[in-house]
Amino acid sequence: MADYIDKNILCQAYVHIELPEGITQEKLAAIKEDLTRFATLRGKFFVYPEVDVSVEFRDGSLKSYISIAGIIIVAIEGYGSFREGIDYLHTDIKRLADSLVSESLFMTGAKHQQIVRTEARTGIIGSLKVLVDDMNNLEASIGQIPTDEAARRIKRIKDDADALLTNVRSEEDSKGIESEISEFTKKLPDRWPNPTDRRPDDAAIIAYNDCLLELRRAYQRDKYRKNYPVPTPPES
């Protein structure tokens, strides 16, 4: 499989089939060339013109990997904001990956009984969409969910962000994602949120404060220049 140094695999079609009778090595070479052309044209249309395309076949029962790689930040430039862009890009690459799977089956002539496994993978974009959805959902829920639930969601967002960024190969993408998380942390209230009909207990306040500070310290670019207030428990 291609080793992309500074680009991320944005989507991938994986197809594992038992080869239909009559497919020669020459025929496979022609199919690979046609699939590369198909994937390149659609990758440039659905993602952006400078994507890299890799088509790999493995011998025996045919396993094919069709990968579209690029820079996430560049891919979402035409969609609007970062979060909206991820949502639209995810839709487009899912459609792209599905089409690559279908075209692979069509070109090889593989019928249902010859299909071992197929996957339309959205890879890092799928993980990033989950992260963005969680940030959007938390922002919309602040003040409506209990403080301890808000703390749990903040912790999950940080854990997912940490895991995601270990797999991001492009420095430009890493900076863009970290910047978006930084802006997100600034929108979270310093004082613990809670529904008006329920007062949080001290443990929930401490958990919220600790999780929020940990996220801010990890991702806010001005983290060394700003001291965040530490909430104190409400009086009994």
Backbone bond lengths (Angstrom), bond angles and torsions (degrees), N, CA, C in turn:
res aa  C-N    CA-C-N  psi(-1)  N-CA   C-N-CA  omega(-1)  CA-C   N-CA-C  phi
1 M - - - 1.450 - - 1.521 109.50 -
2 A 1.312 116.76 145.69 1.457 120.58 -177.38 1.522 110.76 -59.50
3 D 1.340 115.73 143.14 1.460 120.64 179.93 1.526 108.70 -104.59
4 Y 1.329 116.17 94.63 1.456 120.45 -178.81 1.525 108.76 -81.58
5 I 1.318 116.43 120.28 1.456 121.05 -175.72 1.515 111.40 -81.41
6 D 1.322 117.19 -46.12 1.460 120.33 -172.99 1.524 112.69 -122.95
7 K 1.329 117.42 18.48 1.456 121.37 177.44 1.523 109.19 -130.33
8 N 1.313 114.88 155.91 1.452 121.11 179.64 1.520 110.30 -102.22
9 I 1.327 116.71 144.78 1.462 119.43 171.66 1.521 107.59 -74.23
10 L 1.327 115.66 111.19 1.465 121.42 -175.19 1.521 111.35 -82.11
11 C 1.313 117.26 -34.17 1.458 120.00 174.84 1.517 108.63 -158.43
12 Q 1.321 115.07 161.33 1.456 119.79 -177.80 1.529 109.41 -152.67
13 A 1.323 115.10 138.59 1.458 121.15 172.53 1.515 108.38 -104.85
14 Y 1.322 117.06 124.98 1.460 122.18 177.66 1.522 108.26 -114.56
15 V 1.320 115.52 125.82 1.457 120.81 -179.33 1.523 108.80 -131.39
16 H 1.326 117.00 126.04 1.460 122.81 176.76 1.518 107.18 -123.60
17 I 1.339 116.12 113.52 1.459 120.70 -177.43 1.531 109.97 -133.45
18 E 1.324 115.20 156.34 1.461 121.13 166.56 1.521 106.03 -82.71
19 L 1.322 116.68 124.83 1.463 120.18 -174.31 1.525 111.76 -62.53
20 P 1.317 117.41 128.48 1.465 119.65 173.57 1.525 110.60 -61.46
21 E 1.323 116.77 152.84 1.460 120.65 179.39 1.523 110.56 -62.99
22 G 1.322 114.55 146.80 1.458 119.37 174.01 1.514 114.35 91.84
23 I 1.339 119.07 -1.33 1.461 120.33 178.32 1.531 108.83 -88.08
24 T 1.312 115.50 113.24 1.464 121.69 179.73 1.523 110.23 -89.87
25 Q 1.329 115.97 171.39 1.457 120.18 176.12 1.518 110.67 -62.80
26 E 1.329 116.86 -35.96 1.469 119.95 177.42 1.527 110.64 -64.21
27 K 1.338 115.58 -40.63 1.461 119.37 178.29 1.521 110.89 -65.45
28 L 1.342 117.17 -40.67 1.461 120.62 177.90 1.529 111.40 -62.68
29 A 1.327 116.66 -39.70 1.458 120.40 178.75 1.531 110.65 -62.92
30 A 1.323 115.69 -39.06 1.467 119.85 178.62 1.529 110.90 -68.24
31 I 1.346 116.02 -40.18 1.467 120.26 177.64 1.525 110.26 -62.54
32 K 1.326 116.57 -43.00 1.462 120.58 179.46 1.524 111.04 -61.12
33 E 1.318 115.96 -42.08 1.466 119.89 178.48 1.521 111.08 -64.10
34 D 1.336 116.67 -42.68 1.469 120.53 179.53 1.528 111.21 -66.42
35 L 1.334 116.58 -39.95 1.461 119.68 178.51 1.522 111.43 -65.82
36 T 1.328 116.24 -38.62 1.472 119.73 177.84 1.519 110.12 -61.72
37 R 1.315 116.32 -43.49 1.470 120.27 178.72 1.528 110.79 -64.11
38 F 1.334 115.83 -44.72 1.471 121.05 179.35 1.528 110.65 -60.36
39 A 1.337 116.32 -48.59 1.465 120.66 -177.62 1.521 111.83 -65.95
40 T 1.327 116.92 -37.03 1.467 120.45 -179.42 1.524 111.27 -65.77
41 L 1.319 116.58 -47.16 1.462 120.29 -179.36 1.523 111.32 -61.95
42 R 1.312 117.01 -43.61 1.470 120.19 -177.80 1.528 111.99 -77.02
43 G 1.328 116.54 -32.44 1.459 118.76 175.00 1.514 111.44 -63.61
44 K 1.318 116.66 -42.07 1.467 120.42 178.61 1.525 111.28 -66.11
45 F 1.340 116.77 -32.14 1.464 120.09 -179.62 1.523 112.08 -78.54
46 F 1.345 117.25 -48.49 1.455 120.58 -174.03 1.528 113.54 -81.84
47 V 1.330 118.02 -23.71 1.459 119.96 -176.88 1.526 109.36 -111.35
48 Y 1.313 117.50 -85.87 1.468 121.18 171.97 1.530 108.70 -164.86
49 P 1.342 118.28 161.53 1.466 120.60 -167.82 1.519 116.53 -60.75
50 E 1.341 118.86 -25.71 1.463 120.10 -173.36 1.529 114.03 -98.20
51 V 1.321 118.01 22.83 1.463 119.04 178.73 1.525 110.59 -68.43
52 D 1.323 115.72 155.71 1.461 122.22 173.53 1.526 108.71 -101.61
53 V 1.315 115.66 139.64 1.466 121.41 -178.47 1.522 109.41 -121.44
54 S 1.321 116.26 133.88 1.461 121.83 177.42 1.522 108.94 -130.93
55 V 1.332 116.72 130.64 1.462 122.30 175.24 1.516 107.47 -122.18
56 E 1.327 116.80 121.06 1.458 121.56 -177.57 1.520 110.00 -125.66
57 F 1.318 116.04 129.60 1.460 122.38 174.14 1.524 108.57 -108.18
58 R 1.332 115.97 143.56 1.459 120.73 172.54 1.521 108.82 -119.30
59 D 1.319 115.90 143.34 1.461 121.65 -170.12 1.523 112.81 -70.47
60 G 1.351 113.48 174.70 1.455 120.93 -179.55 1.510 109.47 81.85
61 S 1.332 115.99 -134.52 1.460 118.58 169.55 1.523 104.56 -67.53
62 L 1.298 117.02 124.14 1.461 121.10 -166.60 1.529 112.30 -66.48
63 K 1.324 115.23 125.10 1.454 122.01 170.05 1.521 107.30 -116.69
64 S 1.321 116.68 121.41 1.463 120.02 179.76 1.514 110.30 -119.80
65 Y 1.324 114.52 142.01 1.460 122.44 177.42 1.522 107.50 -124.86
66 I 1.315 116.57 116.86 1.465 120.93 176.61 1.523 107.02 -112.24
67 S 1.322 116.69 113.34 1.465 121.16 -172.84 1.523 110.91 -115.45
68 I 1.335 115.41 137.87 1.461 122.85 173.99 1.524 106.90 -114.33
69 A 1.328 117.12 119.44 1.460 120.89 -176.93 1.524 110.42 -120.84
70 G 1.334 115.78 149.46 1.458 119.85 179.35 1.519 111.32 -176.55
71 I 1.320 115.37 -168.83 1.455 123.46 179.40 1.534 108.37 -99.67
72 I 1.320 116.94 122.16 1.465 120.78 -176.34 1.524 111.52 -60.19
73 I 1.323 116.47 -45.96 1.463 120.24 -176.69 1.520 111.44 -60.57
74 V 1.328 116.06 -38.64 1.463 120.02 178.01 1.526 110.26 -68.27
75 A 1.324 116.52 -39.98 1.462 121.06 -176.66 1.523 112.58 -64.32
76 I 1.337 118.46 -28.90 1.473 120.24 -176.53 1.524 112.92 -97.99
77 E 1.335 117.26 1.89 1.469 119.59 -175.79 1.521 112.49 -58.04
78 G 1.326 117.90 -36.29 1.457 120.27 -175.74 1.511 114.84 -85.34
79 Y 1.342 117.22 0.78 1.458 120.38 -175.13 1.526 113.97 -96.89
80 G 1.322 118.44 -15.04 1.465 119.81 -175.84 1.504 110.91 116.64
81 S 1.328 117.00 -132.24 1.458 121.41 -178.03 1.528 110.54 -71.42
82 F 1.331 115.32 165.63 1.465 120.79 -178.84 1.526 110.69 -57.47
83 R 1.308 117.29 -51.28 1.467 120.21 -174.42 1.525 111.57 -68.27
84 E 1.328 117.43 -41.30 1.458 119.77 176.07 1.524 110.29 -64.08
85 G 1.336 115.24 -38.99 1.448 120.14 -179.26 1.513 112.55 -62.17
86 I 1.339 117.16 -41.36 1.460 120.57 178.63 1.520 110.55 -63.61
87 D 1.317 116.86 -40.14 1.458 121.08 -179.75 1.530 110.89 -62.98
88 Y 1.333 116.78 -47.76 1.463 121.05 179.16 1.523 111.60 -67.41
89 L 1.336 116.48 -42.13 1.464 119.90 -179.56 1.525 110.72 -62.72
90 H 1.322 116.97 -40.58 1.457 119.87 178.53 1.522 110.92 -60.42
91 T 1.319 117.24 -41.93 1.465 120.89 177.66 1.518 110.80 -61.14
92 D 1.324 116.67 -44.04 1.461 120.97 -177.88 1.519 112.68 -68.02
93 I 1.345 117.19 -42.25 1.462 117.49 -177.59 1.525 111.66 -74.70
94 K 1.325 117.05 -28.37 1.471 119.11 173.97 1.527 109.35 -64.61
95 R 1.321 116.16 -43.77 1.463 120.55 177.15 1.530 110.46 -62.03
96 L 1.341 115.60 -40.90 1.460 120.76 179.02 1.521 111.54 -64.12
97 A 1.336 116.95 -47.83 1.458 120.42 -179.27 1.528 111.50 -61.75
98 D 1.335 116.81 -40.54 1.468 120.39 177.55 1.525 110.91 -61.72
99 S 1.327 116.30 -41.35 1.465 119.53 -179.00 1.528 111.48 -67.63
100 L 1.334 117.29 -33.31 1.462 120.90 178.41 1.525 110.93 -68.65
101 V 1.333 116.83 -38.10 1.463 120.14 175.76 1.526 110.01 -63.34
102 S 1.330 116.37 -48.45 1.471 120.53 -178.08 1.520 111.33 -61.18
103 E 1.323 116.56 -42.79 1.463 119.73 -178.63 1.526 111.10 -67.30
104 S 1.321 117.59 -35.54 1.467 120.59 177.48 1.520 110.75 -61.73
105 L 1.332 116.61 -44.57 1.461 120.39 179.11 1.523 110.92 -65.61
106 F 1.316 116.29 -39.82 1.466 120.57 -179.12 1.526 111.07 -64.99
107 M 1.344 115.92 -46.42 1.469 119.12 -176.40 1.518 112.80 -68.32
108 T 1.319 117.47 -32.90 1.468 120.10 179.07 1.520 112.12 -84.96
109 G 1.333 116.98 -13.96 1.458 120.80 -178.94 1.512 112.76 72.68
110 A 1.316 117.20 23.31 1.466 121.01 -177.50 1.530 110.63 -76.13
111 K 1.316 116.27 126.19 1.460 122.40 176.12 1.522 109.54 -93.18
112 H 1.337 115.23 175.92 1.462 120.39 -172.99 1.524 112.59 -55.46
113 Q 1.336 116.71 -42.59 1.463 119.98 -175.74 1.527 112.62 -70.03
114 Q 1.317 118.02 -13.34 1.466 121.45 179.96 1.527 112.36 -98.32
115 I 1.306 116.32 -5.87 1.465 120.12 -178.06 1.523 109.86 -85.97
116 V 1.325 116.54 119.44 1.453 121.66 176.59 1.524 110.26 -87.56
117 R 1.326 116.14 -46.51 1.466 120.25 -179.25 1.517 110.08 -165.29
118 T 1.308 116.69 143.02 1.464 121.80 172.24 1.529 108.99 -135.81
119 E 1.319 115.85 146.30 1.459 120.86 177.17 1.525 109.29 -143.06
120 A 1.317 116.19 132.67 1.459 122.09 170.55 1.525 106.57 -103.19
121 R 1.318 116.60 98.37 1.456 121.93 -170.61 1.524 111.33 -94.28
122 T 1.325 115.54 133.45 1.469 120.43 176.07 1.518 111.96 -103.40
123 G 1.322 116.51 -2.04 1.459 122.15 169.53 1.507 115.70 47.55
124 I 1.316 115.40 -128.37 1.458 121.06 -173.05 1.527 111.76 -66.69
125 I 1.333 117.30 -28.34 1.461 119.87 177.55 1.521 110.21 -69.10
126 G 1.316 116.77 -37.16 1.460 119.64 176.08 1.514 111.67 -62.64
127 S 1.343 116.70 -42.96 1.466 120.66 178.32 1.521 111.06 -65.55
128 L 1.336 116.34 -38.91 1.458 120.29 -179.81 1.523 111.04 -68.45
129 K 1.318 117.24 -35.69 1.472 119.88 177.28 1.522 110.88 -64.45
130 V 1.347 117.31 -40.52 1.466 120.45 177.18 1.522 109.85 -60.19
131 L 1.329 116.96 -44.08 1.464 121.13 179.55 1.521 111.02 -62.07
132 V 1.324 116.81 -47.14 1.471 121.11 -179.65 1.525 110.70 -63.58
133 D 1.324 117.53 -41.58 1.472 120.57 177.87 1.531 110.85 -61.08
134 D 1.338 116.54 -40.33 1.468 119.90 179.18 1.526 111.25 -65.62
135 M 1.332 117.46 -38.98 1.469 120.28 177.50 1.529 110.48 -65.64
136 N 1.321 116.72 -44.53 1.461 120.25 178.68 1.524 111.44 -61.59
137 N 1.327 116.04 -43.65 1.468 120.34 -178.69 1.525 111.79 -65.31
138 L 1.335 116.98 -38.84 1.463 119.33 179.13 1.526 110.67 -66.98
139 E 1.323 117.06 -44.24 1.471 119.75 178.12 1.522 110.94 -57.29
140 A 1.331 115.93 -42.47 1.466 120.01 -178.55 1.518 112.70 -71.50
141 S 1.337 117.26 -21.35 1.459 121.42 -175.25 1.524 114.10 -97.39
142 I 1.338 117.23 -11.43 1.466 120.13 -177.52 1.525 110.55 -56.57
143 G 1.328 115.80 130.26 1.460 121.12 -178.22 1.514 113.36 89.52
144 Q 1.347 116.53 -11.53 1.461 120.20 179.94 1.526 112.06 -110.39
145 I 1.324 115.97 -20.35 1.464 120.36 178.84 1.528 108.73 -108.65
146 P 1.330 118.07 156.84 1.460 120.20 179.30 1.528 111.97 -62.78
147 T 1.316 115.58 155.94 1.459 121.63 -178.32 1.518 112.01 -59.24
148 D 1.332 117.83 -41.02 1.465 119.50 -179.33 1.522 111.93 -66.26
149 E 1.334 117.42 -32.46 1.459 120.73 176.26 1.529 110.54 -68.78
150 A 1.332 116.35 -40.17 1.466 119.89 176.14 1.526 110.46 -60.44
151 A 1.318 116.53 -40.53 1.467 120.82 178.21 1.520 110.92 -62.30
152 R 1.326 117.10 -44.22 1.470 120.41 -179.69 1.529 110.64 -62.20
153 R 1.324 116.47 -39.83 1.465 119.35 -179.57 1.530 111.41 -68.39
154 I 1.313 117.18 -38.81 1.463 120.11 177.49 1.521 110.34 -62.14
155 K 1.315 116.32 -43.57 1.472 120.11 179.36 1.525 111.05 -62.45
156 R 1.330 116.85 -41.88 1.454 119.77 179.60 1.526 111.09 -64.93
157 I 1.326 116.39 -39.06 1.465 120.21 178.18 1.526 110.53 -61.96
158 K 1.337 116.50 -43.82 1.466 118.96 178.94 1.526 111.32 -64.49
159 D 1.319 117.14 -44.62 1.469 120.54 -179.64 1.528 110.45 -61.03
160 D 1.333 116.19 -43.70 1.469 119.85 -179.91 1.527 111.48 -67.36
161 A 1.331 116.36 -38.95 1.467 119.95 178.43 1.521 111.08 -64.53
162 D 1.322 116.38 -43.42 1.469 120.44 178.29 1.526 110.95 -59.09
163 A 1.336 116.13 -45.95 1.467 120.66 -178.92 1.526 110.95 -65.99
164 L 1.323 116.05 -42.02 1.463 120.51 -179.74 1.523 111.60 -60.31
165 L 1.313 116.31 -47.18 1.459 120.43 -174.04 1.522 112.79 -68.36
166 T 1.321 118.18 -20.72 1.472 119.30 175.21 1.522 111.09 -68.91
167 N 1.339 117.31 -18.71 1.462 121.30 -178.86 1.521 113.61 -103.92
168 V 1.330 117.36 1.08 1.461 120.98 179.64 1.523 109.21 -86.57
169 R 1.323 116.81 121.30 1.463 120.60 -175.08 1.521 113.22 -90.47
170 S 1.321 117.06 -27.51 1.454 120.65 -176.87 1.529 110.50 -86.59
171 E 1.314 116.54 126.74 1.466 120.32 177.36 1.515 110.81 -63.19
172 E 1.325 116.57 -36.22 1.460 121.10 178.10 1.521 110.94 -61.47
173 D 1.320 116.57 -41.68 1.466 120.80 178.50 1.522 111.08 -68.00
174 S 1.331 116.84 -42.24 1.465 120.27 179.00 1.521 110.89 -57.80
175 K 1.323 116.56 -46.26 1.463 120.55 179.98 1.522 111.17 -64.13
176 G 1.332 116.73 -39.90 1.461 119.95 179.67 1.511 112.58 -65.07
177 I 1.324 117.01 -42.29 1.462 121.11 179.31 1.526 110.55 -67.51
178 E 1.323 116.63 -44.44 1.471 120.38 178.91 1.522 110.74 -61.64
179 S 1.324 116.81 -38.72 1.468 120.37 179.05 1.524 111.07 -64.17
180 E 1.343 116.86 -40.60 1.469 120.36 179.59 1.526 110.51 -65.91
181 I 1.327 117.39 -40.35 1.463 120.37 177.35 1.524 110.17 -65.45
182 S 1.327 116.57 -38.29 1.459 120.96 177.53 1.530 111.07 -59.22
183 E 1.329 116.39 -45.63 1.471 119.87 178.56 1.523 110.72 -64.65
184 F 1.314 116.59 -36.31 1.462 120.79 178.68 1.524 110.81 -62.69
185 T 1.337 117.94 -42.71 1.466 120.39 -177.99 1.519 111.72 -62.92
186 K 1.335 116.78 -30.99 1.459 120.41 -179.17 1.529 112.17 -70.83
187 K 1.330 116.69 -20.03 1.465 120.91 -179.53 1.525 112.19 -86.55
188 L 1.322 116.33 -12.34 1.460 118.97 178.47 1.520 109.64 -81.71
189 P 1.325 118.20 136.93 1.461 121.02 -175.44 1.527 112.98 -68.97
190 D 1.344 115.99 140.04 1.462 120.24 176.11 1.529 110.76 -65.51
191 R 1.329 115.96 -39.11 1.459 119.85 178.90 1.523 108.65 -85.93
192 W 1.312 116.28 136.70 1.456 121.48 -175.50 1.528 111.82 -53.16
193 P 1.324 116.85 132.91 1.471 120.34 177.68 1.527 109.81 -86.83
194 N 1.308 116.70 151.97 1.458 119.84 178.42 1.524 108.38 -168.12
195 P 1.332 118.93 146.85 1.467 119.95 173.66 1.528 111.00 -56.06
196 T 1.310 116.85 144.69 1.467 121.17 -174.51 1.515 113.60 -63.42
197 D 1.333 116.96 -23.80 1.462 119.44 -177.51 1.530 112.85 -91.39
198 R 1.333 117.00 8.23 1.457 118.97 -179.93 1.518 109.49 -143.52
199 R 1.325 117.37 124.58 1.457 121.07 177.77 1.526 109.52 -92.25
200 P 1.332 117.81 129.89 1.467 119.74 -177.80 1.516 111.62 -70.26
201 D 1.333 115.60 152.03 1.457 118.63 175.16 1.536 109.04 -85.43
202 D 1.329 115.43 170.01 1.458 120.27 -175.34 1.526 112.48 -59.90
203 A 1.339 117.32 -39.30 1.460 120.76 -177.99 1.529 111.27 -63.26
204 A 1.340 117.00 -38.07 1.458 121.00 178.84 1.527 110.81 -67.27
205 I 1.327 116.52 -40.22 1.469 121.21 178.72 1.528 110.52 -62.99
206 I 1.312 116.35 -44.84 1.464 120.84 179.84 1.533 110.37 -63.65
207 A 1.323 116.69 -42.16 1.460 120.40 -179.63 1.523 111.05 -63.59
208 Y 1.338 116.25 -44.41 1.463 120.06 179.21 1.520 110.37 -61.50
209 N 1.328 115.88 -48.50 1.457 120.58 -178.54 1.528 111.29 -59.91
210 D 1.327 117.21 -45.63 1.457 120.97 -178.37 1.528 111.56 -64.18
211 C 1.321 117.15 -44.62 1.463 120.69 -178.71 1.522 111.45 -66.23
212 L 1.334 116.76 -40.37 1.455 120.23 179.70 1.528 110.96 -66.40
213 L 1.322 117.16 -45.13 1.463 120.10 179.24 1.528 111.48 -62.74
214 E 1.325 116.56 -38.75 1.460 120.01 -179.75 1.526 110.76 -64.66
215 L 1.330 116.45 -42.20 1.455 120.21 178.57 1.524 111.23 -65.50
216 R 1.333 116.21 -43.15 1.466 119.61 179.90 1.525 111.84 -64.82
217 R 1.301 116.41 -43.15 1.460 119.65 -179.26 1.525 111.13 -63.65
218 A 1.318 116.12 -31.55 1.462 119.88 -178.51 1.522 112.53 -77.64
219 Y 1.342 116.96 -32.50 1.462 118.08 -168.44 1.523 116.88 -125.68
220 Q 1.311 118.94 -12.54 1.461 116.97 179.15 1.518 110.26 -81.64
221 R 1.328 115.18 128.49 1.461 120.91 -176.40 1.519 112.60 -66.59
222 D 1.340 116.94 -26.39 1.470 119.42 179.60 1.526 111.20 -99.05
223 K 1.328 115.84 25.45 1.469 120.53 -173.14 1.524 112.95 -61.63
224 Y 1.338 117.88 -26.15 1.455 120.13 -178.13 1.530 112.47 -89.25
225 R 1.328 116.25 -4.59 1.461 119.01 -177.14 1.521 112.84 -113.59
226 K 1.304 117.18 -1.96 1.461 119.61 -175.16 1.518 110.00 -130.72
227 N 1.295 116.78 133.25 1.462 121.79 175.54 1.523 108.61 -101.13
228 Y 1.315 116.22 122.71 1.448 120.00 -178.38 1.518 110.05 -89.70
229 P 1.340 117.42 138.12 1.463 120.01 -179.09 1.533 110.97 -66.14
230 V 1.303 114.99 142.94 1.449 121.38 177.32 1.521 108.10 -99.95
231 P 1.349 118.22 114.95 1.464 120.04 -178.53 1.522 110.84 -63.88
232 T 1.301 115.53 149.65 1.455 121.50 176.10 1.518 109.00 -111.66
233 P 1.314 117.60 149.44 1.469 119.41 -177.39 1.529 111.24 -61.79
234 P 1.334 116.48 148.09 1.456 119.01 176.70 1.527 110.85 -65.84
235 E 1.308 115.20 151.86 1.453 119.22 178.74 1.529 110.31 -68.57
236 S 1.310 114.90 146.04 1.473 119.45 179.57 1.521 110.69 -70.16
